[in-house]
Every structure is written in structure tokens, then in C-alpha cells.
Amino acid sequence: MSEAATADATLDEKTEAIVEAARKTFLTRGFDSASMDQIALTAGVSKRTVYNRFRSKEELFGAAIAESCKDLLPVNVDDIEASLPPAALIRALGRQFLQGVLRPETLSLRRIATFEAGRNPAIGKTYLEHSAEWMVKRCAPILARLAARGAFKIDDPEKAIWQLGALLTEPLYTRVLLGEAPKDLETAIDQQIERGVIAFTKIYGAD
């Protein structure tokens, strides 16, 4: 999205409608079969209005990914960080993140991006920038602050976030992504988070 569109997205009802229409269209038709015409029709705006805000279908796909990622972190991260001890903070944030990435919609967008990336690397890059890399940029400062308080020994917060993400999600995420969801998903999430926090603490714990 252009800088102007990004800045105004939360205030621009048409932009929000376009992104929501794009998300629905990508989920129902896939990336290749989705068209800007269909997205404009679903959003109730003209095709020119869509192109005034998004230069390409790839850019609009990125906006749809970014919108889906907003719920992966609570809006009151600062308050939660101030109120919880380090391990409990990681559990709380990790649980919301894992629940978010395991939503059917989020999984479907990941599958679309993975399929399309093989023939259109720009789609893979777009997905990466608006999902995992976005999370790393948002969460690495949290780990840096925890390390500064002496809770962990972390030299590279961004690398540590990538590792934490893997510990908090795998192997549960891959199993669900490939259609092997456990019958009791909530219990599986709790167990995955607990194992992940324990492993992360063993790697980066200050003691």
C-alpha cells in the first residue's frame, strides 16, 4: 500500500471496504482467480477507486494479510507487558498469536501464499513482509526490554523472536496447516505454549 493509503487506512471507509472485499475474494477464489474487478464489485466501489489506493493485486494481497495479522497481538500490549512477569507475558502473547495463526482464515491465506510463491516469488515475499517479518518487528523490542530488565540473556532480539515463534507453534502449526488438527485444539494449544516457554527459557534464561 502507498504511504498515504497506509496512513489513512484506519480512517478511510472505502479503503477498509476494499481490503475486506479483497480478503474475502482471495479466500474464496484464490489469488490467481481473484480479479480487481471482482474486488471492486464486492467492495461497492469503482475499479479506479481500488487502483487509486492499491497499485496491484499483489499489493492488495499484502494489505489483506496485514489486516488478518492485526489480531495476532492484543491492542494493549504495553499494559500486559507492565502487568505480567516475563514467562507469563510470553505465555499470554504466545497463546493469542498461536490461536490467531490457527484460525481457518489465516491458514487459508498461508496456503494461498505458499502455493502462489512457487510461480510468483513476489507473493511469497509479500506474505513474509506482512506476516512473520511484521511480527518480528513488533515483538523484538519486547524481548529487548525483557533482556534489559535481566529476565533473559539475548544478544539478538530479532533472531530470538524467530526462534520463539518456532518453539511456540511447532509442530502443532504444521499439523493443523496440513489438515491434521487434534480433536481438542485448545488443550493442544496450551501444551504447545507451555513446552515452547520452557524451551525458550532454557535457551535464553538469565539464570
Secondary structure, 3 states (H helix, E strand, C coil): CCHHHHHHCCCCHHHHHHHHHHHHHHHHHHHHHCCHHHHHHHHCCCHHHHHHHCCCHHHHHHHHHHHHHHHHCCCCHHHHHHHCCHHHHHHHHHHHHHHHHCCHHHHHHHHHHHHHHCCCHHHHHHHHHHCHHHHHHHHHHHHHHHHHCCCECCCCHHHHHHHHHHHHHCCHHHHHHCCCCCCCHHHHHHHHHHHHHHHHHHHHECC
